[in-house]
Amino acid sequence: MTDSTDTSLHERVDEIINLIRPAIQSDGGDLELVEVSEDGEVRVRLHGACVTCPSRSMTLRMGIERNLKQRIPEITHVAQVP
């Protein structure tokens, strides 16, 4: 069971991901929020062109993780899941 704090954090992460999504989609990919853990780890799944893109780790770190950490201080790490 999640409390309101967890839900709030998840919702805030989801809002930021929805702001980032159009840039990723413009390159033929997409991004799915899978989970936000209590310790601030965000797990995402990449889709489309992102799956095989050689720059996906750079997108994950410099695009997604950087944006989330700047806007939501509780975020500690972003990880890709299969």
N, CA, C and O atoms as a MOPAC input file, in Angstrom:
PM7 MOZYME 1SCF
protein

 N      0.84200 1    -1.18300 1     0.00000 1
 C      0.00000 1     0.00000 1     0.00000 1
 C      0.88200 1     1.23900 1     0.00000 1
 O      1.85300 1     1.30200 1     0.75500 1
 N      0.56500 1     2.22000 1    -0.82800 1
 C      1.33900 1     3.45100 1    -0.87900 1
 C      0.60600 1     4.54100 1    -0.13000 1
 O     -0.62300 1     4.60700 1    -0.15700 1
 N      1.37000 1     5.40900 1     0.54600 1
 C      0.72500 1     6.52600 1     1.21700 1
 C      0.69100 1     7.72200 1     0.28300 1
 O      1.19800 1     7.65400 1    -0.83600 1
 N      0.09600 1     8.82000 1     0.73900 1
 C     -0.08400 1     9.98500 1    -0.12500 1
 C      1.23400 1    10.59200 1    -0.56700 1
 O      1.31300 1    11.18000 1    -1.64500 1
 N      2.29500 1    10.45600 1     0.27100 1
 C      3.59600 1    11.00500 1    -0.10200 1
 C      4.15400 1    10.26200 1    -1.32000 1
 O      4.66200 1    10.88500 1    -2.25300 1
 N      4.05500 1     8.92600 1    -1.30700 1
 C      4.52600 1     8.13800 1    -2.43900 1
 C      3.74000 1     8.48900 1    -3.70300 1
 O      4.32700 1     8.65900 1    -4.77100 1
 N      2.45200 1     8.59400 1    -3.58900 1
 C      1.60600 1     8.92700 1    -4.72400 1
 C      1.97600 1    10.29500 1    -5.26200 1
 O      2.05900 1    10.48400 1    -6.47600 1
 N      2.19800 1    11.24200 1    -4.38100 1
 C      2.56200 1    12.59300 1    -4.78500 1
 C      3.88400 1    12.59200 1    -5.54500 1
 O      4.00400 1    13.25100 1    -6.57800 1
 N      4.87100 1    11.86400 1    -5.04700 1
 C      6.16400 1    11.79600 1    -5.72300 1
 C      6.00200 1    11.14800 1    -7.09300 1
 O      6.55700 1    11.63400 1    -8.07800 1
 N      5.25400 1    10.06800 1    -7.16000 1
 C      5.02000 1     9.38200 1    -8.42800 1
 C      4.32800 1    10.32000 1    -9.41900 1
 O      4.69300 1    10.37100 1   -10.59300 1
 N      3.34100 1    11.05100 1    -8.94500 1
 C      2.62300 1    11.98100 1    -9.82600 1
 C      3.53200 1    13.09200 1   -10.32700 1
 O      3.45000 1    13.48400 1   -11.49100 1
 N      4.39900 1    13.60500 1    -9.45600 1
 C      5.31200 1    14.67000 1    -9.87900 1
 C      6.30500 1    14.16500 1   -10.91200 1
 O      6.61000 1    14.86700 1   -11.87600 1
 N      6.81400 1    12.94500 1   -10.71900 1
 C      7.73200 1    12.34400 1   -11.69500 1
 C      7.00500 1    12.13900 1   -13.01700 1
 O      7.55300 1    12.42200 1   -14.08200 1
 N      5.79100 1    11.65400 1   -12.95100 1
 C      4.99800 1    11.42100 1   -14.16500 1
 C      4.77900 1    12.72600 1   -14.93400 1
 O      4.83400 1    12.73300 1   -16.16400 1
 N      4.53600 1    13.81800 1   -14.23000 1
 C      4.35700 1    15.11600 1   -14.88700 1
 C      5.61200 1    15.53800 1   -15.64000 1
 O      5.52200 1    16.01900 1   -16.77000 1
 N      6.78000 1    15.36500 1   -15.02900 1
 C      8.04000 1    15.74400 1   -15.67400 1
 C      8.29500 1    14.84700 1   -16.87800 1
 O      8.71900 1    15.32600 1   -17.92900 1
 N      8.04300 1    13.56300 1   -16.73400 1
 C      8.23600 1    12.63900 1   -17.85300 1
 C      7.32300 1    13.02000 1   -19.01400 1
 O      7.72300 1    12.91600 1   -20.17300 1
 N      6.11600 1    13.45400 1   -18.72000 1
 C      5.21400 1    13.88500 1   -19.78900 1
 C      5.71700 1    15.13900 1   -20.49000 1
 O      5.39600 1    15.35900 1   -21.65900 1
 N      6.49900 1    15.96700 1   -19.80000 1
 C      7.11700 1    17.13600 1   -20.43400 1
 C      8.29300 1    16.73100 1   -21.32300 1
 O      8.54200 1    17.35800 1   -22.35200 1
 N      9.01100 1    15.69100 1   -20.92700 1
 C     10.18600 1    15.20200 1   -21.66300 1
 C      9.77500 1    14.35900 1   -22.87400 1
 O     10.44600 1    14.36800 1   -23.90600 1
 N      8.68300 1    13.64600 1   -22.73400 1
 C      8.23100 1    12.66900 1   -23.73600 1
 C      8.20400 1    13.18200 1   -25.17800 1
 O      8.66300 1    12.46500 1   -26.06700 1
 N      7.68400 1    14.40200 1   -25.46000 1
 C      7.63600 1    14.85100 1   -26.86000 1
 C      9.01300 1    14.90400 1   -27.53800 1
 O      9.12200 1    14.59800 1   -28.72600 1
 N     10.04300 1    15.27900 1   -26.81500 1
 C     11.39100 1    15.30900 1   -27.40000 1
 C     11.85800 1    13.90300 1   -27.75900 1
 O     12.49400 1    13.70500 1   -28.79400 1
 N     11.55100 1    12.93700 1   -26.91800 1
 C     11.93200 1    11.55100 1   -27.18200 1
 C     11.10900 1    10.99000 1   -28.33900 1
 O     11.63500 1    10.27900 1   -29.19500 1
 N      9.82300 1    11.31200 1   -28.36100 1
 C      8.95900 1    10.83400 1   -29.43700 1
 C      9.35500 1    11.43300 1   -30.78300 1
 O      9.17400 1    10.79300 1   -31.82000 1
 N      9.88400 1    12.63200 1   -30.78000 1
 C     10.27600 1    13.25800 1   -32.05100 1
 C     11.43100 1    12.51500 1   -32.71800 1
 O     11.66300 1    12.67200 1   -33.91600 1
 N     12.15400 1    11.70800 1   -31.94200 1
 C     13.23200 1    10.89200 1   -32.49500 1
 C     12.80700 1     9.44300 1   -32.70600 1
 O     13.64900 1     8.58200 1   -32.96300 1
 N     11.50400 1     9.16700 1   -32.59800 1
 C     10.99800 1     7.82800 1   -32.86400 1
 C     10.94400 1     6.90800 1   -31.66500 1
 O     10.68600 1     5.71400 1   -31.81600 1
 N     11.18400 1     7.43800 1   -30.47500 1
 C     11.15400 1     6.61200 1   -29.27700 1
 C     10.00600 1     6.97800 1   -28.36900 1
 O      9.14000 1     7.77800 1   -28.72400 1
 N     10.01000 1     6.38500 1   -27.20100 1
 C      9.03400 1     6.73800 1   -26.17900 1
 C      9.57500 1     6.28500 1   -24.83300 1
 O     10.57500 1     5.57200 1   -24.74700 1
 N      8.88800 1     6.72000 1   -23.78900 1
 C      9.35200 1     6.54300 1   -22.42500 1
 C      8.15700 1     6.18100 1   -21.55500 1
 O      7.11000 1     6.82300 1   -21.63600 1
 N      8.31000 1     5.16600 1   -20.73400 1
 C      7.23700 1     4.72300 1   -19.83600 1
 C      7.74900 1     4.75100 1   -18.40200 1
 O      8.80800 1     4.19600 1   -18.11200 1
 N      7.01200 1     5.38900 1   -17.51100 1
 C      7.35100 1     5.36900 1   -16.08900 1
 C      6.86900 1     4.05000 1   -15.51400 1
 O      5.68300 1     3.73000 1   -15.58000 1
 N      7.79900 1     3.28500 1   -14.94700 1
 C      7.46300 1     1.98300 1   -14.39600 1
 C      7.25400 1     2.07200 1   -12.88900 1
 O      6.28000 1     1.53800 1   -12.35700 1
 N      8.18000 1     2.75300 1   -12.20100 1
 C      8.11100 1     2.77900 1   -10.73800 1
 C      8.93900 1     3.93000 1   -10.19400 1
 O      9.93200 1     4.34400 1   -10.79100 1
 N      8.50700 1     4.43400 1    -9.04800 1
 C      9.29600 1     5.38100 1    -8.26300 1
 C      9.40400 1     4.76700 1    -6.87400 1
 O      8.39800 1     4.59900 1    -6.18400 1
 N     10.63600 1     4.42800 1    -6.46000 1
 C     10.81700 1     3.77400 1    -5.16600 1
 C     10.84000 1     4.79300 1    -4.03700 1
 O     10.97800 1     5.99500 1    -4.26700 1
 N     10.70400 1     4.30200 1    -2.83400 1
 C     10.71500 1     5.16200 1    -1.65100 1
 C     12.04100 1     5.89800 1    -1.48200 1
 O     12.07800 1     6.99400 1    -0.92300 1
 N     13.12800 1     5.29800 1    -1.96500 1
 C     14.44500 1     5.94000 1    -1.81600 1
 C     14.76900 1     6.88500 1    -2.98300 1
 O     15.90200 1     7.35300 1    -3.09900 1
 N     13.79000 1     7.16600 1    -3.83900 1
 C     13.96500 1     8.14800 1    -4.90000 1
 C     14.50000 1     7.62300 1    -6.21200 1
 O     14.87100 1     8.40500 1    -7.08600 1
 N     14.54500 1     6.30500 1    -6.36500 1
 C     14.97500 1     5.74000 1    -7.64300 1
 C     13.77800 1     5.66400 1    -8.58700 1
 O     12.71000 1     5.17200 1    -8.22400 1
 N     13.98200 1     6.16100 1    -9.80200 1
 C     12.94700 1     6.12700 1   -10.83700 1
 C     13.33300 1     5.04000 1   -11.83000 1
 O     14.46600 1     4.99300 1   -12.30800 1
 N     12.38200 1     4.17000 1   -12.13200 1
 C     12.60200 1     3.11300 1   -13.12000 1
 C     11.73300 1     3.40700 1   -14.32600 1
 O     10.52600 1     3.61700 1   -14.21200 1
 N     12.37600 1     3.41800 1   -15.48700 1
 C     11.68000 1     3.71200 1   -16.73200 1
 C     11.94200 1     2.61800 1   -17.75100 1
 O     12.93500 1     1.89500 1   -17.66600 1
 N     11.04600 1     2.50700 1   -18.70600 1
 C     11.21400 1     1.57400 1   -19.82300 1
 C     11.21700 1     2.41100 1   -21.09900 1
 O     10.33300 1     3.23800 1   -21.32200 1
 N     12.22400 1     2.17800 1   -21.92300 1
 C     12.32600 1     2.87100 1   -23.19900 1
 C     11.65800 1     2.03000 1   -24.28400 1
 O     11.69100 1     0.80000 1   -24.24300 1
 N     11.05800 1     2.70700 1   -25.24500 1
 C     10.34700 1     2.02900 1   -26.33900 1
 C     10.79900 1     2.59100 1   -27.68800 1
 O     11.47300 1     3.61900 1   -27.75800 1
 N     10.41500 1     1.89800 1   -28.74100 1
 C     10.67100 1     2.37200 1   -30.09900 1
 C     12.14900 1     2.48000 1   -30.41700 1
 O     12.93800 1     1.60000 1   -30.07600 1
 N     12.51100 1     3.56700 1   -31.07300 1
 C     13.89300 1     3.76400 1   -31.50400 1
 C     14.86600 1     3.82600 1   -30.33200 1
 O     16.05600 1     3.56000 1   -30.50400 1
 N     14.37800 1     4.17300 1   -29.14400 1
 C     15.25200 1     4.27300 1   -27.96700 1
 C     15.85800 1     2.91900 1   -27.57400 1
 O     16.94900 1     2.86400 1   -27.00600 1
 N     15.15700 1     1.85400 1   -27.87400 1
 C     15.60200 1     0.52900 1   -27.45800 1
 C     16.95700 1     0.17900 1   -28.06500 1
 O     17.79900 1    -0.41400 1   -27.39100 1
 N     17.17400 1     0.53500 1   -29.31800 1
 C     18.42800 1     0.17400 1   -29.99100 1
 C     19.35900 1     1.36100 1   -30.21400 1
 O     20.42300 1     1.20600 1   -30.81400 1
 N     18.97500 1     2.53800 1   -29.74000 1
 C     19.76500 1     3.74600 1   -29.97500 1
 C     21.08000 1     3.69600 1   -29.19400 1
 O     21.07200 1     3.41900 1   -27.99400 1
 N     22.20400 1     3.96000 1   -29.85700 1
 C     23.48800 1     3.96300 1   -29.15600 1
 C     23.61800 1     5.10800 1   -28.14700 1
 O     24.50100 1     5.07100 1   -27.29000 1
 N     22.76300 1     6.11000 1   -28.23600 1
 C     22.81700 1     7.25300 1   -27.31100 1
 C     21.82800 1     7.12700 1   -26.15900 1
 O     21.60900 1     8.09500 1   -25.43100 1
 N     21.23100 1     5.96500 1   -25.98100 1
 C     20.19200 1     5.83000 1   -24.96400 1
 C     20.71100 1     6.06500 1   -23.54700 1
 O     19.98300 1     6.60900 1   -22.71700 1
 N     21.94400 1     5.67000 1   -23.24900 1
 C     22.46600 1     5.92200 1   -21.89900 1
 C     22.67600 1     7.41800 1   -21.66800 1
 O     22.48200 1     7.90400 1   -20.55400 1
 N     23.06800 1     8.14300 1   -22.70300 1
 C     23.22700 1     9.59600 1   -22.59600 1
 C     21.85500 1    10.25400 1   -22.41400 1
 O     21.71400 1    11.17800 1   -21.61200 1
 N     20.85900 1     9.79000 1   -23.14400 1
 C     19.50200 1    10.31200 1   -22.98700 1
 C     18.99800 1    10.04800 1   -21.57600 1
 O     18.37400 1    10.91200 1   -20.96100 1
 N     19.26800 1     8.86600 1   -21.07100 1
 C     18.82800 1     8.48800 1   -19.73200 1
 C     19.46000 1     9.39400 1   -18.67600 1
 O     18.76700 1     9.89600 1   -17.79100 1
 N     20.77600 1     9.60200 1   -18.76800 1
 C     21.49600 1    10.39000 1   -17.74800 1
 C     21.32900 1    11.90400 1   -17.92900 1
 O     20.92400 1    12.60800 1   -17.00400 1
 N     21.64500 1    12.38600 1   -19.11700 1
 C     21.69100 1    13.83000 1   -19.33600 1
 C     20.32000 1    14.43100 1   -19.64000 1
 O     20.10700 1    15.62400 1   -19.42500 1
 N     19.41600 1    13.63700 1   -20.12300 1
 C     18.08700 1    14.15400 1   -20.43500 1
 C     17.09900 1    13.87200 1   -19.32600 1
 O     16.59200 1    14.79400 1   -18.68700 1
 N     16.82700 1    12.60900 1   -19.09800 1
 C     15.77900 1    12.21700 1   -18.16800 1
 C     16.20700 1    12.42800 1   -16.71400 1
 O     15.52600 1    13.11900 1   -15.95700 1
 N     17.33700 1    11.83000 1   -16.32900 1
 C     17.77200 1    11.92500 1   -14.93000 1
 C     18.06600 1    13.37400 1   -14.52100 1
 O     17.65600 1    13.80800 1   -13.44500 1
 N     18.75900 1    14.10300 1   -15.35600 1
 C     19.09500 1    15.49100 1   -15.02700 1
 C     17.83000 1    16.33900 1   -14.83500 1
 O     17.73000 1    17.10000 1   -13.87300 1
 N     16.88200 1    16.20600 1   -15.74200 1
 C     15.62300 1    16.95000 1   -15.62800 1
 C     14.86100 1    16.59600 1   -14.35100 1
 O     14.35900 1    17.48100 1   -13.65700 1
 N     14.77900 1    15.32500 1   -14.05000 1
 C     14.05600 1    14.91400 1   -12.85200 1
 C     14.74600 1    15.41200 1   -11.58400 1
 O     14.08000 1    15.91700 1   -10.68100 1
 N     16.05900 1    15.27700 1   -11.50400 1
 C     16.78800 1    15.71600 1   -10.30800 1
 C     16.70800 1    17.23300 1   -10.11500 1
 O     16.61900 1    17.71200 1    -8.98400 1
 N     16.73900 1    17.98100 1   -11.20600 1
 C     16.64600 1    19.43900 1   -11.10300 1
 C     15.28700 1    19.87700 1   -10.58100 1
 O     15.19200 1    20.84500 1    -9.82700 1
 N     14.24900 1    19.18000 1   -10.97200 1
 C     12.88900 1    19.60300 1   -10.62700 1
 C     12.33100 1    18.92300 1    -9.38600 1
 O     11.42300 1    19.44600 1    -8.74100 1
 N     12.87700 1    17.75200 1    -9.05100 1
 C     12.38600 1    16.99200 1    -7.89500 1
 C     13.60200 1    16.52900 1    -7.08700 1
 O     14.20300 1    15.50600 1    -7.41400 1
 N     13.96500 1    17.26300 1    -6.04500 1
 C     15.17900 1    16.95900 1    -5.27300 1
 C     15.20900 1    15.56600 1    -4.64300 1
 O     16.28600 1    15.04700 1    -4.35000 1
 N     14.05000 1    14.95900 1    -4.43500 1
 C     14.00400 1    13.62600 1    -3.82500 1
 C     14.52300 1    12.53500 1    -4.74800 1
 O     14.83400 1    11.43800 1    -4.28500 1
 N     14.62100 1    12.80900 1    -6.03200 1
 C     15.06700 1    11.80100 1    -6.99300 1
 C     16.57400 1    11.59900 1    -6.85100 1
 O     17.34400 1    12.55900 1    -6.86700 1
 N     16.98300 1    10.34100 1    -6.71200 1
 C     18.39200 1    10.00400 1    -6.51900 1
 C     19.02700 1     9.35800 1    -7.74500 1
 O     20.23200 1     9.48400 1    -7.96100 1
 N     18.21900 1     8.66500 1    -8.54900 1
 C     18.78100 1     7.87800 1    -9.64700 1
 C     17.65600 1     7.50700 1   -10.61300 1
 O     16.50100 1     7.36000 1   -10.21400 1
 N     18.01100 1     7.36100 1   -11.87900 1
 C     17.07100 1     6.86100 1   -12.88800 1
 C     17.68000 1     5.61100 1   -13.50500 1
 O     18.82900 1     5.62700 1   -13.94800 1
 N     16.91800 1     4.54100 1   -13.53400 1
 C     17.38300 1     3.27700 1   -14.09700 1
 C     16.43700 1     2.81100 1   -15.18600 1
 O     15.22400 1     3.01000 1   -15.11100 1
 N     17.01800 1     2.18400 1   -16.20200 1
 C     16.24200 1     1.60400 1   -17.29400 1
 C     15.92800 1     0.15100 1   -16.95200 1
 O     16.79800 1    -0.58800 1   -16.49100 1
 N     14.69000 1    -0.25100 1   -17.17800 1
 C     14.30300 1    -1.64500 1   -16.99500 1
 C     13.88200 1    -2.21700 1   -18.34900 1
 O     13.39700 1    -1.48500 1   -19.21200 1
 N     14.07000 1    -3.52800 1   -18.53100 1
 C     13.67200 1    -4.14300 1   -19.80500 1
 C     12.17300 1    -4.21500 1   -19.98500 1
 O     11.69600 1    -4.70700 1   -21.00800 1

